[in-house]
Structures are given as structure tokens and as C-alpha cells.
Amino acid sequence: MVPLIDLKIQHKSIASEVEAAIKNVCENTAFILSDEMKAFEAEFATYCGAKHGVGVANGTEALFLALLALGIKQGDEVIVPANTFIATAAAVSHAGGVPVFVDVDPESYCIDAAGISKAVTSKTKAIMAVHLYGHPADMDPIMDVARANGLKVIEDCAQAHGTHYKGKQVGSIGDASGVSFYPSKTLGAYGDAGMVLTNSDETAEQLKLLRDNGRTSWYEHSIIGYNSRLDGIQSAVLRVKLKYLDKWVEARRAHAKKYQELLGDLAGLALAVEKPYARHSYYVYVVRADNRDGVMAQLKEKGCGCGIHYPVPLHLQPAYAFLGGKKGDHPVSEAYAQRIISIPMFPELTEDQVSEAAGIIRQVISGQ
Ligand SMILES: Cc1ncc(COP(=O)(O)O)c(C=O)c1O
């Protein structure tokens, strides 16, 4: 059996380092807004080429607080891709904004820059560019539309640790970026964790107030904020793991290359594409096939783990029915939601496992 993902192997490989780091936090009782957190903020921001990193409780709140810090208010429209995890849009809703869905590029699965300009209205205030599956959104045209219309840009980097756009790590191109360190992410914590990246001193200061009850000193509060802090134990774990991130991304890329070699000629299967401007980090490896549900049932039966990211585009989710989205609004996202399959992808996969998974996929697709 080749699993879709296995976090235990990675833990085993770094267990002694992680346990020592956690023990250190416990012995220092440095749990909240600790030196570990500040060190991780600085290290991860540097890794991403951003001036500031502000640690928060999770990726959803990273996006939500980024929107607030950038001034998104009740009724403001924020452009969001139709194909992404619901947290991207939920963050907009929590900030009082209205997500306006735009279809995705058929090769990169990321928001279609040309579609964004058509969705801009007098109420539009921002664009959420999601670097989905580890592939970067095409940021240059997105920034052009934003500049032409006076819009803020938030990068959703939840799936993009180690992703490059035109030779540069993503996360410092827009006005602010939200990062998730959910355990299964390419850089995953041992619980929930998140960060906002920004190059703006002012936005970083606002975020520090927002995440800590608006606190300017212990009993002084300049704004009504939230409690959304990155804890010391997660920071310590993430500091250990950050040292291995490049190695893990390289391993993912090697597996992707192998899938390409082994399955590139297979009719009836569309593999992941890396656009010329992209360095894909393959957080998930997504393929497309007809008869998706039948194919997935056979893959599982024959021992190839698989999943779907994501089966329902956001404009058709019950949670967003009130916005009046309907079938046909975003044809690429809708067609892909019926055809996409995520296949085994995590750094510790062996070459034999990649070959085994590819063999099963070939057998199942050829029999369609
Ligand atoms: C694209 C995307 N945005 C936002 C999030 C939210 O992150 P979190 O689960 O840490 O709140 C996730 C991950 O779960 C995600 O994949």
C-alpha cells in the first residue's frame, strides 16, 4: 500500500531534535509570545524574503488578520479563486467582506489573472491570490490589475512553503501573505500554527496589536483585538523543521519528476504542470482523469492512496449559497472538481513506492 501521505516517517527522522526543542520550551515555561516565537518569525520571514513575520494561531486567522490589517471592512468585495480550500473565502467573510469568486487557470489551477479584471467593481478592495497545491499564482499580472484599480493583494501561502515565482520565494510579493503550518503542510507544526508575512512596518505593527488583544502594554489596549498568537512549543518545532524544508521540497520535486517520467505518455491522465515562471513545491500532486470516482475506488483497492483537493468549488458550497453562485459560473473549477485526484506525495516516499503508485495508476487508467 502506498499512502497518500504519512507524517510518522518524518517525525521519526527528527524525533530527538523535536523532543529536545519541546523540552527546552517546557523547562523555560516560554509558551506565549516567547523568544522561540520571535526567532521563528524572523527565520521564516527571512526564508521567504519578507521584512516581517507575525506569528498567529493558524492559517485561517493569518488571512483574516491580514485582511483586517489592510483595512478590509464590512461590505468590501475581495476576489478569491473558486478552486481553493474554504478558509481562503471564510477569512474574507470573517472580516465582513464579500468573496467574489473567479475561475482558475486550466494548467496551474491558480486564479486566472484575466478573470480578475472582469470581476472588479467599485466595491472591490482586495485580491486573494492562492498558490494552490504548491504552484504559484501568476503574480505579475495580478499585481498589475491590483495597481490599476488600487487594490490590496494578499497571498495565501498555506500550500506554498518552498514555492518560487520567477526565481523568488512567494510570500513577499503582495501587501501581506497568510501562511498555515497545519501539520500536513510542507512545513507543518505539531498542532495549529500560522504566520502573516509583510514588508510594511505599519501592517506588521497593526498585526501585532490584532493578534494580542490590541495590547500596547500589559494592561493597555489601543484597539479591540483578538487572541491569535503562535505558541512557543509550535515555534520551537517549526524552527527545527525549517532547517529541513529545502531538502523536503527537493524530495517532493524528485517524486514529481518521476511521476512525469513514468506516466507522461499515458493517454487519459493529465499530470501536474509547472509553468515557466514557477518552481512548484508539490504540496499535493494533482492529476485529472475521467470517471474519477471509479478510478479512485480502483486505486484504493489496488493499494494506491488518493484524495480530492477539492470536490466542490466554493461558489457551489452550501456555506456560500447565499451569494447566489450557480453551476456554469466557473466552468474550469467545476469541470476539474469532477476529475481531480491527489496521488501519493510526501518527501519520505521511496523511489520504489513512487514506481509502485505509478504502476497502479497506469493499470487503472489503461483499463478505463
Ligand atoms: C489554501 C489554504 N488556505 C488557508 C488554509 C487555512 O489554514 P489553517 O488550517 O492553518 O487554518 C489552508 C489549510 O488548511 C489552505 O490549504
PDBQT file of the ligand as one rigid body, heavy atoms in Angstrom, charges set to zero:
ROOT
HETATM    1  C1  LIG A 401      -5.274  27.292   0.699  1.00  0.00    +0.000 C 
HETATM    2  C2  LIG A 401      -5.479  27.293   2.192  1.00  0.00    +0.000 A 
HETATM    3  N1  LIG A 401      -5.801  28.451   2.801  1.00  0.00    +0.000 NA
HETATM    4  C3  LIG A 401      -5.967  28.520   4.132  1.00  0.00    +0.000 A 
HETATM    5  C4  LIG A 401      -5.807  27.408   4.930  1.00  0.00    +0.000 A 
HETATM    6  C5  LIG A 401      -6.086  27.538   6.390  1.00  0.00    +0.000 C 
HETATM    7  O1  LIG A 401      -5.045  27.151   7.218  1.00  0.00    +0.000 OA
HETATM    8  P1  LIG A 401      -5.319  26.581   8.682  1.00  0.00    +0.000 P 
HETATM    9  O2  LIG A 401      -5.834  25.191   8.537  1.00  0.00    +0.000 OA
HETATM   10  O3  LIG A 401      -3.984  26.619   9.336  1.00  0.00    +0.000 OA
HETATM   11  O4  LIG A 401      -6.289  27.494   9.349  1.00  0.00    +0.000 OA
HETATM   12  C6  LIG A 401      -5.449  26.185   4.336  1.00  0.00    +0.000 A 
HETATM   13  C7  LIG A 401      -5.182  24.962   5.095  1.00  0.00    +0.000 C 
HETATM   14  O5  LIG A 401      -5.725  24.324   5.824  1.00  0.00    +0.000 OA
HETATM   15  C8  LIG A 401      -5.288  26.125   2.927  1.00  0.00    +0.000 A 
HETATM   16  O6  LIG A 401      -4.951  24.988   2.320  1.00  0.00    +0.000 OA
ENDROOT
TORSDOF 0
